Structures are given as structure tokens and as C-alpha cells.
């Protein structure tokens, strides 16, 4: 019996869709491993002084590292971006066992709620304070997307990456650790969305 033409057509369409999905999955997977390889595992430049230190809150160890860098003279100013609204400088620094009177002169805070806003509010602070170089402190897994947003918002400012490495994030053989795998996959997807957004914005100019 001859099969009806529409069945052959439907089967061909399904095959093409399936092939396309397999190809896209392969491309996505290849990009994921490239992204994971790009996550820093060390601080490439720990010594260069900058005009300011910028800490993006949201992960363990970030603010501690920023305050330590400030105390060690890595920069004269510290900007903490992404502080929860309602938290003032005194409460924030006391929570980290710092004396607010000692640091009020050189620490500022912002209330960004995501990485895009981290970059834009830092841009405004940088302009107000005539900053030409910053040391960016955030978790290693968050660094690629942060750099993407900050280089877009601050193209004329020198940026030195200063990743921190939370103990719960197992970057070595990350695929063997479900929690770390989920974290990196989520960051990779957000990175790709941010990359596509910047490319689209550039085309619209």
C-alpha cells in the first residue's frame, strides 16, 4: 500500500526538527564546556594597584576579600554593589566586624539587584569619583558575565579581575558535582542571554 504523501512529509519534517535539536544541543554543550574552561581558577594579577575596588555582593567571601584588599592598600576606595535595600553602611561594616568610623571615608555602597544593575550603578559611581581603574571582586563562576557587563558599561576603565573561590563550588571536575554543575549551567545560560543582548543592541545602533 502506498503511504499518503502527507505522512511522508510529516515524517521528513520531524526528522529535520530532530536533527536541528540535536545540532543545537551539541553546540550548546560545546559552548558550556568552553565557558567552564574560561572561569578563572587563580587571581592572574594580585598586585597591581587600582583607583578603586568594586565588590559584587551575593556570594560568600566577596566582601571579606574586598575589605582585606582595602586594608592592604590595593586601592584607596571601595564600592560595594548589590547591598540589600535597608542595610546602611554602619550595619554592613559592623556585620563584618569593621569599624565604620575607620572606613566611612573610603567605602560606598549601592543597591543593585542584578549584574546589569551592578555595572550601571558602578558606572555612575566611577564617573562621580573620577575612577580610571578598578579591581573587580566576585566569585570565579560569576566573573565571565560580570566582565561582559562591566566592559560594556565602562569601556574606558581598566578592569582587573579578582575572583574569589567559595568552598562549596567545586570547579575542578565540575561536571561530577550536581550543585556546581547546576550553578555553572545557570551562569552559562545567563551569559549567553547577556551576550546576545549586547550583540542585538550593537546592531540597533
Secondary structure, DSSP 8 states (H G I E B T S, - for coil): ----HHHHHHHHHHHHHHHHHHHHHHHHHHHHHHHHHHS-SS-S-SS---SEEEEE-SSTTHHHHHHHHHHTTS-SEEEEE---TT--HHHHHHHTT--HHHHTTTEEE---SSHHHHHHHHHHHHHHTT--EEEEEEEHHHHHHHHHHHHHH-TTSEEEEEEE--TT---TTGGG-HHHHHHHHHHHHHHHHHHHHHHHHHHH-
